[in-house]
Amino acid sequence: MSDKPILQIRMLGGFSLTYGEKTISDASYHLKKPWMLLAYLITFRSQEIPLEELINLLYPGEEGSRPTGALKTLVYRVREMLEELGLPDSRDMILVTRRSYAWNAGAPLQLDTDLFELACQRSGSPWLSPEERLELCMSALTLYRGDLLSRAAGERWVGKLAPYYHSVYVRLVQTTAALLTEQERWEEVIQVCGRAIQIDGYEERFYYYLIRGLIHTGQTRQALERYRRMYSLFYTELGVPPSAEMTELYQEIIRERDRDTARETEDLAAVSSFLLREDRLAGAFFCELEVFTDIYNLEARSAARSGRTVYLAMVSVSMRDATVPPLRMLNSYMEKLADCIRDTLRRGDVVAQYSATQYILLLPVPSAEKGQVALNRVVGSFTEKYPRCPLLLRTSIREIDAVLV
């Protein structure tokens, strides 16, 4: 067996080539085109790439002899890079014919995309035990350090290939987290999903398993903080609420937090002091939609017994032609509107974000007219602070339905 090292190529995350003790990577070079050419030839190493295809890739819109000469110079630079790596026969790694270029498919190499795909395929074999499947999954996870050729994510050909590997990674994380969950290896669940969120912060299942891990390791406060950050991210960036499964998990967090609080103290004076912290007393009370729902149901039952009137109100925003505002503008002004609501309304008023463009409010007022006065104050405050805002605020109000229990 030959003692020569094998060329190791990484494309998931950054792009690098390692031969023996030497490594070159796209992070170390300011020139983009040599790395683009190298990545393209390696990715399609089983093919001969026509000259015109490479010119369109590297010099779009240019014609004539100029891009052809530039491409020859570029190939020379790439060969110099491979020589710097200490790769034997570096000049023969790129094969040139009169009208095409190709990577030398006969040269041995290990490519992380191939290893990753193979490990994922093997992990799905039905004859594997859970322990063997988990070992393969964990091995595959170490290979995925980020999306394919992340520094070239804007290139069209990379954009066509990267989603495939990303989708395989998403399924892999979910499979791994489920296997670890079955074995109650919660610390590893937290580690795997925490890293996955750094790669893709918009995959809800990553948060689901991570938060479950935090709950089962007694990190209730961290679980609640993670949920709130996820909730805010999904509302502001995607304009969607969490799923029913995540909502149930939130209720579990609250139950665990309540049990932790009960264990910590039985002194009602201390409990009262905790519940009435000063930071919770200023202005209207903002809460998650799930908490708002619980408060609404309590108010509906209380109204049936006491005859007290409470009104449900809504403040909505839109463009003046009734269309949905651009997301960046919407997020900015929804935060500003929240500040106006908090500063204008009273401590007894409860508020939650109902959708990307709507806030809902519970107003304990004697009549709809009084409630509308409060809503008008909110609108007036917002208009005064942001007179150039292109958004239109709309309000509505109705008495909540009393529920007899």
Residue pairs with C-beta under 8 A, 6 or more apart in sequence:
4 88
5 19
5 20
6 108
6 109
6 110
7 17
7 18
7 19
7 87
7 107
7 108
7 109
7 110
8 17
8 18
8 19
8 109
8 110
8 112
9 16
9 17
9 18
9 42
9 109
9 110
9 111
9 112
10 16
10 17
10 18
10 112
10 145
11 39
11 42
11 43
11 111
11 112
11 113
11 148
11 149
12 112
12 113
12 116
12 143
12 144
12 145
12 146
12 147
12 148
12 165
13 144
13 145
13 146
13 147
13 150
14 25
14 26
14 27
14 145
14 146
14 150
14 151
15 25
15 26
15 35
15 38
15 39
15 149
15 151
15 152
16 23
16 24
16 25
16 26
16 27
17 23
17 24
17 25
17 82
17 85
19 85
19 86
19 87
20 86
22 84
22 85
22 86
23 85
24 81
24 84
24 85
26 32
26 35
26 151
27 151
29 35
29 81
31 77
32 152
33 58
33 74
34 74
34 77
34 78
34 81
35 151
35 152
36 57
36 58
36 152
36 155
37 54
37 58
37 71
37 74
37 75
37 78
38 78
38 81
39 149
39 152
40 49
40 54
40 57
40 157
41 49
41 94
41 101
41 102
41 103
42 103
42 111
43 161
44 103
45 102
45 103
45 105
46 105
47 102
48 97
48 100
48 101
48 102
49 100
49 101
49 102
50 99
50 100
51 68
51 71
51 99
51 100
51 101
54 71
54 101
55 62
55 67
55 68
55 71
57 157
58 67
58 70
58 71
58 74
59 67
59 70
59 71
75 94
75 96
75 101
78 94
79 90
79 91
79 93
79 94
82 90
82 93
83 90
83 91
87 93
89 107
92 104
92 107
93 103
93 104
93 107
94 101
94 102
94 103
94 104
95 101
95 102
95 103
95 104
112 143
113 148
113 165
115 143
116 140
116 143
116 144
116 165
116 168
117 165
117 168
119 136
119 137
119 139
119 140
119 143
120 140
120 168
120 171
120 172
122 128
122 136
123 133
123 136
123 137
123 140
123 172
123 175
125 133
128 136
130 179
130 182
130 183
133 175
133 179
134 176
134 179
134 180
134 183
137 172
137 175
137 176
137 179
138 176
138 192
140 172
141 172
141 173
141 176
141 192
141 195
144 165
144 169
144 172
144 199
146 199
147 153
147 162
147 165
147 166
147 199
148 158
148 161
148 162
148 165
148 166
149 155
149 158
149 162
152 158
153 159
153 162
166 200
169 196
169 199
169 200
170 200
170 203
170 205
173 192
173 193
173 196
173 203
173 205
173 206
174 205
174 209
176 192
177 189
177 192
177 193
177 205
177 206
177 209
178 209
180 186
180 188
180 189
180 192
181 189
181 209
181 212
181 213
184 216
186 212
186 213
186 216
186 217
187 213
187 217
189 209
189 210
189 212
189 213
190 210
190 213
190 214
190 217
192 209
193 206
193 207
193 209
193 210
193 213
194 210
196 203
196 206
197 203
197 206
197 207
197 210
200 206
201 233
202 233
202 234
202 237
202 238
204 230
204 234
204 242
204 243
204 246
207 226
207 227
207 230
207 246
208 245
208 246
208 249
210 226
211 223
211 226
211 227
211 249
211 253
212 249
214 220
214 222
214 223
214 226
215 223
215 249
215 252
215 253
215 256
220 253
220 256
220 257
220 260
221 257
223 253
223 256
224 253
224 254
224 257
227 246
227 249
227 250
227 253
228 288
230 242
230 246
231 241
231 242
231 288
234 240
234 241
234 242
235 241
235 353
235 356
236 331
236 334
236 356
237 327
237 331
239 327
239 330
239 355
239 356
239 357
240 356
241 289
241 355
242 250
247 290
250 288
250 290
251 290
261 271
261 274
265 271
281 347
282 342
282 347
283 342
283 343
283 344
283 345
283 346
283 347
284 341
284 342
284 344
284 345
284 346
284 347
284 349
284 350
284 351
284 361
285 347
285 348
285 349
285 350
285 351
286 338
286 341
286 342
286 351
286 352
287 295
287 350
287 351
287 352
288 352
289 352
289 353
289 354
291 352
292 350
292 351
292 352
292 360
292 362
295 350
295 362
296 312
296 362
296 400
297 403
299 310
299 362
299 364
299 400
300 400
300 401
300 402
300 403
301 402
301 403
301 405
302 308
303 309
303 310
303 400
303 402
303 403
304 402
304 403
304 404
304 405
308 364
309 364
309 365
309 366
309 367
309 399
310 362
310 363
310 364
310 365
310 399
310 400
311 362
311 363
311 364
311 365
311 368
311 371
311 397
311 398
311 399
311 400
312 360
312 361
312 362
312 363
312 397
312 398
312 399
312 400
313 360
313 361
313 362
313 363
313 371
313 374
313 375
313 395
313 396
313 397
313 398
314 354
314 358
314 359
314 360
314 361
314 395
314 396
314 397
315 337
315 341
315 358
315 359
315 361
315 375
315 378
315 379
315 393
315 394
315 395
316 357
316 358
316 393
316 394
316 395
316 396
317 325
317 330
317 333
317 334
317 337
317 357
317 358
317 391
317 392
317 393
317 394
318 324
318 325
318 357
318 391
318 392
318 394
319 325
319 390
319 391
319 392
320 390
320 391
320 392
324 330
324 356
324 357
325 333
325 357
325 390
325 391
329 390
329 391
330 356
330 357
333 386
333 389
333 391
334 353
334 356
334 357
336 382
336 385
336 386
337 359
337 378
337 382
337 393
338 351
338 353
338 359
340 378
340 381
340 382
340 385
341 351
341 359
341 361
341 378
342 351
343 381
344 374
344 377
344 378
344 381
345 351
345 361
345 363
345 374
345 377
345 378
348 364
349 361
349 362
349 363
349 364
349 374
350 361
350 362
351 359
351 360
351 361
351 362
352 359
352 360
353 359
354 360
361 375
362 400
363 371
363 374
363 397
365 371
365 374
368 397
368 398
368 399
371 397
372 395
372 397
375 395
375 397
376 395
378 393
378 395
379 393
379 395
382 389
382 393
383 389
383 393
